[in-house]
Amino acid sequence: MMLKFSHIVPLMIASFSLPACAHVHHLGGIQAAETKTALAPFDIVHAKITTEDNIAIFHMAVSGKAGKNKPTPTGQLAGSDVFSYVWPTSIDSYEVGFEKKAGILALAVTSHPDFDDTPLYDENYDGSTVNDGDVWHSHWVVLQSNEKCGKGALSVVDIPKDTKPRLPKTWPGLPILLDSPGWSPTFNSESIEVRVPFDDIEIVKNTTFDGVTAGLRVNQSVHAPLLCVVDVMDVASGNLSLPGKVNE
């Protein structure tokens, strides 16, 4: 991995309890205890990745109703909030279309009513592709530690002006390492799943992962860093050590 999680985690998740018991109705993956510090829709009790043929299935369960809570609209991009369910992985960013070793590659399911970052898709089926950021949708994001977001915090990696890094074909045009591939998340009571196709599923089978729920915020200046992780609500492992093994 490019970053050492141990350098950034203690400051970000000091308020979260370590897993204390297994939830027997969720098999395999990372088992986590319910916490008293996270909203139930973001209180992780289970995170798992499995594969079927060339499909990777990203699964997360919480102690409340998954997806129930969304950010309150602010009416502007600057300072607006993003709620997210995230699977940080050890997959190299190159495998999904970015430069090699660009940061921590994570699959994220997000909702943000003040902007739309999926210009190829009409998630609310109203004939417009630019007004449905509040509908839960998926992204690949590349994360790095960024002290400008706060001590020990993370941000989505910015693309410096006048640079042209390698980007996926479905990059939405924002100046950050973000992809909008259009895979729709499925919510079922307390769980959320995303099915992601890979040309080479062996890449996924050899990865490790974790589960995170978090709030992000667009910078007030809408400038670097554009998107900061400002509120880690829960971490499946308790310490962001990526202990999860695929198909286990």
QUIPE-V256018 format. One record per residue. SS is DSSP state (helix for helix, strand for strand, loop for the rest). Layout:
ss
SS
SS
//
This chain:
ss
loop
loop
loop
loop
helix
helix
helix
loop
helix
helix
helix
helix
loop
loop
loop
loop
loop
loop
loop
loop
loop
loop
loop
loop
loop
loop
loop
loop
loop
strand
strand
loop
loop
loop
loop
loop
loop
loop
loop
helix
helix
helix
loop
strand
strand
strand
strand
strand
strand
strand
strand
strand
loop
loop
strand
strand
strand
strand
strand
strand
strand
strand
loop
loop
loop
loop
loop
loop
loop
loop
loop
loop
loop
loop
loop
loop
loop
loop
loop
loop
strand
strand
strand
strand
strand
strand
strand
strand
strand
loop
loop
loop
helix
helix
helix
helix
loop
loop
loop
loop
loop
loop
loop
strand
strand
strand
strand
strand
strand
strand
strand
loop
loop
loop
loop
loop
loop
loop
loop
loop
loop
loop
loop
loop
loop
loop
loop
loop
loop
loop
loop
loop
loop
loop
loop
loop
strand
strand
strand
strand
strand
strand
strand
strand
strand
loop
helix
helix
helix
loop
loop
loop
loop
strand
strand
strand
loop
strand
loop
loop
loop
loop
loop
loop
loop
loop
loop
loop
loop
loop
loop
loop
loop
loop
loop
strand
loop
strand
strand
loop
loop
loop
loop
loop
loop
strand
strand
strand
loop
loop
strand
strand
strand
strand
strand
strand
strand
loop
loop
loop
loop
helix
helix
helix
helix
loop
loop
strand
strand
loop
loop
strand
strand
strand
strand
strand
strand
strand
loop
loop
loop
loop
loop
loop
loop
loop
strand
strand
strand
strand
strand
strand
strand
strand
strand
loop
loop
loop
loop
loop
loop
loop
loop
strand
strand
loop
loop
loop
//
